[in-house]
Amino acid sequence: MKIIHVDKNHPILIKLLSKFGYENFKYYNSTKIEIEKIIENYDGIIIRSRFKIDKSFIKKAKRLKFIARVGSGKENIDIDYAKRNNIKIFTSPEGNSNAVGEHALGLLLSLINKIIPSNQSVKQFKWLREKYRGYELENKIIGIIGYGHTGKSFAKKLSGFNNIKVLFYDIKEIKTDEYAEKSSLEKIFKNADIISFHVDENDLSIKMFNKSFIKKMRKPFWIINTSRGKVVSLEDLKWGIEKNIIFGAGLDVIELEDYSFEKVKFEKNKILNFFLKSEKVIITPHIAGWTYESHHKLAKTIVDKISKYF
């Protein structure tokens, strides 16, 4: 079986696939158009987020048996058309769920304890204790939106704190477990002090966090987003912060990222400039699942899935 690799991943990926007898071909620097010209020669393709594997691309992949995305989302793959052509889809959310859960917790603790702005203040030779008085997680209610691998990872980490309650909402039939209680959105709106998003990017989740969502919250709250940037409307988030409905935001992803998640246009963007100057906002560059450990685990997970299926 011949596999084309269009993104660099951990070396263990190709090493193990070769060990299992798969032929591997690296096209890390080739454009989508260049790869479309040769894709008919390959049985599988392994990608992260460099380009879309859309209907047009799949039509050219006459012998393609699988598409493997090293990561958790599938928004860059035309899933329906691939399935209609009997192409198997592999992803590896198990590989970075722990990293995302840890990062979400880190964002939350940094946010409510005002760690980033207080540290920046000290670096300016200011010692402002009262200004940076923070909050504790104890007695807080956390609403998790999306209870897949990363949502559950976050909930598991929260279980070590005293007297907190974790609610989760998911469109799938997922039952209450030892870490979180299944909930309706209405119950989360009514009770949550903290909202954390752990959803795929799809028609239901894009702009899910908007002015309407904010207005339904019964009390001021913090928001964490480590899922996809398009889930949160930055314009509406800015409105919520200015209205003091939102205490603060910890964002690992923003809707201004390019398709590969590798770039953001900082120039002349008034909304982004607002967040960059605000002490109530922490932004990290889409690194929640981007650890040395997850780099290895993501690749190993993909190998395991391919080798078990083919």
Secondary structure, DSSP 8 states (H G I E B T S, - for coil): -EEEE-S---THHHHHHHHTT-EEEE-TT--HHHHHTTGGG-SEEEESSSS-B-HHHHHH-TT--EEEESSS--TTB-HHHHHHTT-EEE--HHHHHHHHHHHHHHHHHHHHTTHHHHHHHHTTT---TTTT----STT-EEEEE--SHHHHHHHHHHTTSTT-EEEEE-SS-----SS-EE--HHHHHHH-SEEEE----STTTTT-BSHHHHHH-SS-EEEEE-S-GGGB-HHHHHHHHHTTSEEEEEES--TTB-TTSS-B--TT-HHHHHHHH-TTEEE--S-TT--HHHHHHHHHHHHHHHHHH-
